[in-house]
Amino acid sequence: MHEKQNVKTILILGAGPLQMPAIAAGRRLGLRVVAADGDPKAPGLALADVPAVVNIIDPDVCLAVARREHVDGVIQICSEVSMAGVGLINETLGFAGPDRGAVRRATNKEAMRRAFEAGGAPSPLSRGAATEAEALAAATSIRGPRIVKPSRNSGSRGVSRLGEDAPDEEILAAYRRALAESRDQSTVIESFVEGAEFSVELLVWNGHSRVISVTDKVTTGAPSYVETGHSQPSRFTPAEIDRVVDAATRGIRALGLDWCAAHAEVKLGPTGAFIIEIGARLGGDFITTELVPRSTGIDMVAGAIRLALREAPDLTPRHEPRGAAIRYLQPQPGTVRTIERVDEARAMPGVAIVDLYVRPGDTVPPITSSLSRVGHVIAEGRDADEAVARAERARDAVRIATA
C-alpha cells in the first residue's frame, strides 16, 4: 500500500497513445503517476509508476483504483469513455474537478442543451429522442436542415444531416444510426447551423475561464462532418473570435465546470456564434497535445493535471507564438496496395510529424467518423497560413494507392 508522502499521486484514466502525453506530463511534474486502462498492451502503462489493467468504463472500478492507490486527483484527456469515473471519484473523494452532475451535462448532449437553455448560452434548437416516434416528432418540430446525433459519443460517430424536406424513412434511418452509436441509448435532433467551425481550448479554475487557443476546423461536410484538419491560431478577425469565445465561456458557466480543462466546439453563423458541444476535458485530435504547445508554447496538458490537483496552472509560454496545423490523410477507400513518399513528406520544411495508421493489405474505409482516419501530418510555420500550407503540401505528397 502506498503511504502518503510529499509527492502527490495523479490517476490517469486511459493509457493509449492519446493519453500518453498526460502520463509523460505527470512524470515531468514530479508526480506519482497511476495509469489505468482495460488493454494490458496499452503503451502508456509502461510509462507509469503504477500500471492498472482494469475496466475504466466502469465508474466503480475507477473509484476502487483511486482509493487503493490513495490518489490526490484524477484526469482523463482526449476521450470521454471514463468521464463518469472522473465525476464519481471527484464527488466521492472531494477532489477538484467536475462532479457527476457536471460530467453528465458535459457528456450527454440532451442534458447539455437543457443546461445551455437554462443558463442562457447560445446553442442550436434541440430535441431529444429515445424512440422512433419521438424522433419523428422532434424532426417535425424543427424547421430547416437538421443534424441527428447520439446523445453520448464523440468523433462524429453516428452523425447525419437531414435536409428540410427529408421523408420519414430518411429521418428514421438517421435516428437508428445515431442510436446504434449512443452510449446513453438516446439521440438528439437539432437545427443545423451553417458557418465556420472552431474549437476553443480553455482551462477553468476558481470560476475563471482562461482561453489558451482558438482552433480553426476543416470537415468533410455533409453528411457526417468528420473533422479533417485543425490549425492555430485562428485566422478569423478579432471580432469574430470574440463572438466564438463569448459563446464558449457562457457555455462553461451554464454547465457549471470548474477546476478542469474544457474543449468547446462552436460554429459561427450569419446570426451569431452557437455552441455545438463542450467537453470537460482536453480536446482530442492532437489539438491540445501537439498543436497548442507548438503554437502557444504553453503546456496545457500539465496545466490540466495541476487543476485536477487543485493547483493553479503554469501558463508561461516556452517560446514565441507560432502557427501549427494538422491535416488528416484522405486516400480513396479500398485495400491499401502501396504507400510511397512518406520520407519525402517528413523532410519537407516545417513538417514535424507524419504518422500512418495503415499498411499494405489494410482496408481504408469511407470517412464516416474519426475512426475512419488512416494517418495525419502536423506542421509548424511563422503563422497559421504557413503551417496550413506546409501540412497540406506534406499530406498531398504522401501516396496511398488503394484497389
N, C-alpha and C positions, 0 to 999 in steps of 0.2 A: 504493500500500500504506500502511496506517495504521501509523505508528510509535508505540510505547508512550510515553505521557506520564503525567502525574499523574492525568489523567482516566481513569476506568475505563470499560470498554465492557460493556454487557449485551446479550445476544442474546435477543430475544423471539420465540418461535415462534408465529405467528399474528398477523394484523393486522386481523381482522374487528372488528365492533362490540363483541363481548365482550372482546376483547384490548386495545382502545384505552385503557382505564384504566391498564393496565400501561405502555404507551408513554408516556402522559402522566406517570405517576409517575416513570418513569425520567428524563424531562426535568426534572421538579421536583427530583430528587435531584442534578442536575448531571452526569448520566452521558451518555456517547456511546451512543445507542440504535440498535441494528441490529434491524430488524423484518423477518421473513421470512414470506411467505405465497404459496400457489400461485395466488392470484387477483390478477391485476395491478390490479384495481379495488378491492381491499381498502382501506377508508378509512384504516386506520392507517398504511399505507405512506407517506402524505403527511406524517405527523407525525414520522416517524423521521429521524434523521440519515443513516442508510444504509438504504434500502429494498432488499430482495432478493426477487425473484419466483422462487421455487424450490418444488419438491415437498417440503413439510415433513413428509409422511408417511414419507418415505424417511430413515431414520436416518443413512445415509452422506452424503446430501446435506446434512443439518443439520450434521454434523461438518465437512464441507468449508467451509461458510459460517463456522463458528466459527473454523476455522484461518485462513481467508483474512482475516477481519476482526480477528484477534488479540483475541478477546473474553476477558473475565475471569469470565464466568458466563453461565448460560442459564436461562430460565424459560418455562414455558407456564402460562397461567391459564385456568380455567373450561372446560377441554376436555382430552381425553386423546389426541387423534389424533396428537400429536407427542411423547408422553411417552417413547417408545422412543428418539427422538433426544436428549431430555434425558438419559436414562440413559447412552447411548453417549458423549455429549460429556463428561459429568461423570467417567465412568470413564476415558476415554482421556486427557483433559487434566488430570485430577487436581483437578477443581473440587469445591466444596462441593455438597451435594445428593445425591439418590438415584442410586445406580449402576444398572446394567442389571438386576441381581438384585432390588433393591428396587422398581424400576419394574415389573418383571414381577409381583411379588407384589401390587403396588398397582393393577394394571390387569387382570390375569387372575383372574377370580373363583374358579376352581378352585385356582390357586396360592395365592390369598388365604386361602381356607378352610383349606387344609392348614397354612399358616403360623399361622393362629389356633389350630388344634388343637395344633400343636407348642408354641406359646407360651402356652397356657392362657388365651387371650382368648375371651370368650363369644360364640358365633355359632351360627346355626341348623345343624342336621344337614344335610349337603350331600353330593351325589354328582355327579361329572362324567359327561357322556355325549357321545360323538362319533359314535355310530351309533344307529339306531333300536332295535336290540336292547339296547344299553346304556341307552337312555332308558327302556325298559320295565322293565328290571331295577332301575334307580335309583328309578323311581317306586314300584315294588312294595316296595322296601326301606324306604321312609319312610312312616310311618303319618300319618294325618290329612291336612288340606289341605296342598297343596304349591304352590310357585312354580317356574316354569320360566323361565330367563333365558339370554341369550347369555353366554358366558364372558367376552367382552370387548366392551363397549359401554356406553353411558350414556343418560340421558334417558328411561328406561322403554321403550326400543326393544325390541320382540320379547318383552316380558314377559307371561306368562299365569298365572292362578291355576287350579289344579285342585282340584276337590272330592275328598273322601276316597274316594268310590266312582266316580271318573272311569273310563270304559271305555278300552280300549286305543286306540281310534280318536281319542279326545279327547287322550290323552297324546301320541300321535304327531303330531297336528296342532299342539299346543303346542310340541313339540320342533322341528318343521320351521319354525315361525315364529321361534323363538329362533335356530335355526341360520342362517336367512337373514340375520339381523342381526348375527351374531357375526363379529368381525374375526379371531378365532382358530379358526374352523371347529369349535367345540365349544360345549357348553352345560353349565349346572348345573341340577340339580333339588334343591330344598331344602325343608325343613319351613317352613310359613308361620307367622310369629309374629303373633299378634293383639295389637294395642295401639297406643298413641300413637307417632307418628313424630317424630324430631328429626334435626337435624344439629349437629355440634359443629365450630366453626371454630377451628383451632389453628395456632400457629407452633411449630416444633420446632428447637432448636439445642443443641449440646453435650449431647445426650441428655436434655434437659429439654423438656417439653411445656407450653406456655402457652396456656390456653384464653382466646380473645378473646370468644367469644359462643356461646350455645346457642340454636338456632333451632327454633321450633315449626313443624310442617309440616301442610298440608292436601292431601289427594289426592282423585282421582276415585273411589277404591275399586276393587273388582273390575271387570273382570279385569286391567287394566293398571296401576292405581295411579299414574297420572300426577300429578305434583305441580301443584296449582292455587293454592297460596299459601304464604307463609312470613312469620313475624313474630319480632321480637326486642324485648326479652329474653324468655326462656321464661316462660310463665305457670304452669308447674308448681311444685310445692313444692320447697324446697331439698333435701329428702331424695331426691325423685325425680330431680332434676337431678344430684345427686351420683352416683346409680347410672348415669345415662347417661354422665356424664363419666368415671367409672371404667372403664366398658367401652371408651370411645374411647381413653383413654390406654393401656390394656392392649393394645389392638389395634395402636396405633402402635409400641409396643415389639416386638410379635410380628412386625411387618412389617420392622423394622429401619430405620425412617425417621429421618432427621436432617437438619438444615440445609435445611428446606423447610416450606412450608405443608402443612396436612392438612385434609381435609374428611371427617368421619366421619358416616356415616348409621347411626342407631341406633333400634331400636324398644324400647319399654318394655312388656313383657307382664306377665301375672299372676305369672310365675315369675322375673322379673328383666329386666335390660337385655341385648339381644343386638345385636351389630354386623351390620348388613346389608352394608356395604362401606365401605372407606376409600380415598380418593384422595390421592395425594402431590402435591396442588396446591390452589389456592384453589377454593372452591365456586363453581359457576355459578349461573344463575337470578337474577343480580344480588344474591346474598346477600352476598358479600364486597366487591363493588364499590360497592354502594349501601346495603344495609341496615346492614352493620357500621359504616361511618363515620357514618351518621345516628344509630344507636342508641348506639354506644360513644364516638364521637369519635376512634377510632383508625384510622390509615391502614394497613390490613392489607396492601394491595397493595404499598405502599412497603416494609413490613416483609418481605414475601416476597422482594422484589428484593434487599434487603440480605442476607438469608440466602443467596441464590444467589451472592453475592459474599463469603461467609464473614464477614459483619459482623453484629453484634448489632442487632436492630431497635429503632427508637424507638417505644415503645408509650405515649407520653404522650398522654392524651386531650385533644382540642382543645375539648371542651365537656362539659357535664354529661350523664349518661346520659339517654336518651330512649327512646321507643318508635318502631319502624319496621316497616312491613308492606308486602308486595306481594301483590296478587291478580291473577290472570290472567282475562281476559275469556273468557266461555264462551257465545257465541251458538249458535243451532241450526245444525247442518250444512246446507250448501246454497250457492247462489250469492248473494253479497252484493248486495242491492238498494240499500239506503241506510245511511248512518252518520250518527247525529244525537247532539246534546247532548254532544259532546266538549268544547267550550269551557266549557260549564256544569260538567262534571266537573272540569276543570282549575282552575276558580275556587273550588272548594269548600275550606273551611278544612283546612289541613294537607296538602293534596294537592300532592306535589312533581312527579310525572311521570304523564302519561297518554300512552301510546305505542301506536299501532295498526300492525299489520303487513299489513293488507289494505285494499283499496279496492273501490268498487263494481265488480262484474264478476268479482272474485276468488272463489275457492272456499274455503269453510270446511269442513274435513274433520272427521270424527268424531275425538274425542280419544283417540288410541292411543299417543302419545309426546309428548315436549316439542316436537317439530317440528310438532305439530298446533295449537299455540297461535297466537292471532291478535292479541294485544295484552295490555298489562298496566297496572296502576295502582300507584304507590308513594306511600305517605302516612306522615306523622310524627305523633306525639302525645306527650302528657306521659308516657304509659306504653304498653305493648303493647296494652292494651284499647282505648285511644282511637285508636291508629294503625290497628288492625284495623277498627274501626268506620268510620273515615274512608275507608280503602281500599275497603271493601265498599260504602259508600254511593256512592263515585265510580264503582266498577265497575258497580253496578246502574243508575247514571244514564245510562251510555253505551248507546245503542240501535243495534244492528247487525241490520238486518232482512235475512233470507235467504229464498230461494224454491227 
